[in-house]
Amino acid sequence: MRTQLGTYCQQFDVSLRPVLTDLQQALAALDNAAPGTPGKALRPTLGELHHHLHALCDKVAEQQAYVLIFGPLKSGKSTLMNAIAGAYVSEVSSLPAYPCLVFTGAGKRREYAVTSYDGRHRTFADGQELHRHIDAAHGELAQAIRAAEQKGQVFDPQEHFASAIRRIDVRVPDSELATTGAVLVDTPGLYTRMRFGYDRMTRDFRNAAACAIFVVKSDTLFLEQVFAEFQQLLDLFSRIFLVVNVDSHKRDVSPDGRLVPSIEQSEPQAILRAFEQLAMSAGLVRAAKEGRVRMYPVDLLHAASSVLQKQPQEQQPASFRAFREELGDYLASSEYLAAFLRDSLQRAQTLLGELDACVAGQEAGRLQALLREIDDELAFVRMERQRVQQALQLDWTEAFARSGRESDAELERTARDAGSKLLRTLGASIDTWFLSSHSLDWLVQGQWSPLVRDYRDEVLAAGRRVFDQQQAQLDAGLDLPDGVPELARRAGIDLRLLRAHALADLGAAVWQGQGTVPVDRDAIPLKRSMLDLVAFRSVDRVRERLFGPRTKPDTKIPGKEKAARLGEPGRLFLHQCVAPLRGELAPKTVATLRQWFGPRLREAATVRLREQFAAYEPRLVQRQQALEAERARLLAVAAPLQQVGSSVRGLQGKLQELGKAFDHAVAKAPAPQLVITPQPRREREREARGNQPEKPARRS
């Protein structure tokens, strides 16, 4: 069985240690994570599970038998530990009210390791140094407890004071513990104001501790409150050793006034019988009958003293020898070894199940959901950058084609209709001019030029009306490729505003041709009068006197003189000057505005589009970098947690196979048959004392 146990422990440790490594990396990642990071709230729970798994691994690897020692304050627990270990291990007993567990086991050298709730470790080589550290920690803990109480909170060291001491490991060289493999676990006194998290402390040993020892002084054995919570121990442990600490040097006063040995010295078993008959609770009686509780009256001071002085075993108290032999036999029994296999596997499966639930729970799920959101957004941003590059290379001709066609049609219609009106107005102005005394310059610059300008403005206004109508449309009159309108919207590009700015960038329209009806003054037909002929005036001289200078023919001409000098030939000439406008002014005006509202507007808008899409790219790059950084930050937390989950799920199957492999060993081990040690009858005790019965003396 021992050989099988060693093989089992080795395989158990090899299987479970990698999970501890993965879990440690996950804890380090959570420690480095910024506050508020999803998953950081798992740190306390994972730290707790790491603590339990680490303790379980150490226990199995070293084939340790945890023996928990309970009892009220000053009941003799530390003294019992000295006696069992065969070495002085009571350095930490000077502050018994500190609520931490003290693990005492064999070691190559004396050493004290302090572990806090936040997972930090500190090692001491000197007991006095340890004492000073505990003294300071005791005061800090008291302040933290009072602060929590003032806030109406139930104190939890994991939440309110993570630097509190969780456990102290004492390594003792050259002790009896090296031969038994036992680890003595001293628990804080049951009655202490600081006994927070008592379930948390004993949780380590559910399905993990070999047995428990309950120490009580004989003076308090009959106090009901001493055993008020004893039922908890019965629920946790299948074997409990009840050690009644008696004082073998105590004396009582006899009826005649003499000092005689007390009942604790003369008949310690009588105290146990009285306790069984008068004070034992129903649960304790039932456990004693089932063999789950064994009771021993021991003078612990005497026992510890004789052991520490290395006295021969036969000189040590017989009751202590019986207790230690019974404890050693139990720890070496097949019953314990079989329980060791079962309990360590059960404990491991329980912890791994809790660990799996933790790393796959709501908080971890929130972290994974956030990572998925980031991955989705990253994929979108990368695709968005590709769409931007495609937009920058896009030929926008087709996108503006419809708006151009609409504009062209309206320009041509307006130019045609307004052109006919213009020709009629120009013709009428000729007749008006012949009847007036206005100059030729008044006709050409004062009448015709404004009419031509108004004509062009009217056609331009028609183009603007079409432009404004297109601006009122959701797509701004553009036929953009699929996805580009949405891309523009995400880029913050207002297509209507962009087209308006692009049109404004074009400035004023530059018209082709002249802005008025061209009239060649020198070509106007002219009649000379008799006086002109007598005076030998040339035609040019007469023309200049009639119209004025060639550059500015602003001389006023009376209507009669116009009729006399120009007549119908002159009127026909002016109408002939107007006629070419029909085939020149409208086409050139339309051509100019078609370019204006077509290619030139498209080019200006395309420049702005590309500029704004190009400006969108750096924002996308910045967002991508931020997302990648956030993803890396979250992945630094999520990846170790995922690794823990993967390791746990793989390990649970391995542990099941390991359990099956050792089922035959467990099956062969005898089932627990615990029988309480028979207490000697009073007659047998009297025979042992030489048939000299004594009356119980009155207690002093």
PEJO-V595456 format. One line per field, one symbol per residue. ss: DSSP state (@ for helix, = for strand, . for the rest). psi: psi as a letter, one per 40 degrees, with the letter a starting at -180 (. if undefined). A space follows every 10 residues. Layout:
BEGIN
ss: ???
psi: ???
END
This chain:
BEGIN
ss: .@@@@@@@@@ @@@@@@@@@@ @@@@@@@@@@ @@.......@ @@@@@@@@@@ @@@@@@@@@@ @...====== =.....@@@@ @@@@@..... @@@@@..... ======.... ======.... ====..@@@@ @@@@@@@@@@ @@@@@@@@@@ ......@@@@ ....====== ==....@@@@ .=====.... .......@@@ @@@....... =======@@@ ...@@@@..@ @@@@@@...= =====..... ===.....== =.@@@@.@@@ @@@@@@@@.. .@@@@@@@@. ..======.@ @@@@@@@@.. ..@@@..@@@ @@@@@@@@@@ @..@@@@@@@ @@@@@@@@@@ @@@@@@@@@. .@@@@@@@@@ @@@@@@@@@@ @@@@@@@@@@ @@....@@@@ @@@@@@@@@@ @@@@@@@@@@ @@@@@@@@@@ @@@@@....@ @@@@@@@@@@ @@@@@@@@@@ @@@@@@@@@@ @......... ...@@@@@@@ ....@@@@@@ @@@@@..... .......... @@@......@ @@@@....@@ @@@@@@@... ........@@ @@@@@.@@@@ @@@@@@@@@. @@@@@@@@@@ @@@@@@@@@@ @@@@@@@@@@ @@@@@@@@@@ @@@@@@@@@@ @@@@@@@@@@ @@@@@@@@@@ @@@@@@@@@@ @.@@@@@@.. .......... .@@@@@@@.. .......=..
psi: dddddddddd dddddddddd dddddddddd deiiiehhdd eedddddddd dddddddddd defihhhhhi iiifeedddd dddddfihff deeegeehgi ihhhiiidih ihhhhideei ihhiehdddd dddddddddd dddddddddd efihhhdddd geeihdihhh hhifiedddd eihhhhiiid gidffifddd deddehfdid iihhhiidde dehdededed ddddddiehh hhhhhiheei iihideeihi hiddddgddd ddddddddeh idddddddde eehhhhhhgd ddddddddef iideeihddd dddddddddd deiddddddd dddddddddd ddddddddee addddddddd dddddddddd dddddddddd ddeiheddde dddddddddd dddddddddd dddddddddd ddddeieiid dddddddddd dddddddddd dddddddddd deidefeigi ihdddddddd efhhdddddd dddddeaihh iiaieahhhh deehhhhiid ddddefhidd dddddddaid dggehhhidd ddddddaddd ddddddddde ddeddddddd ddddddebdd dddddddddd dddddddddd dddddddddd dddddddddd dddddddddd dddddddddd deddddddhi ihghhihhhi idddddddef fgiiihihh.
END
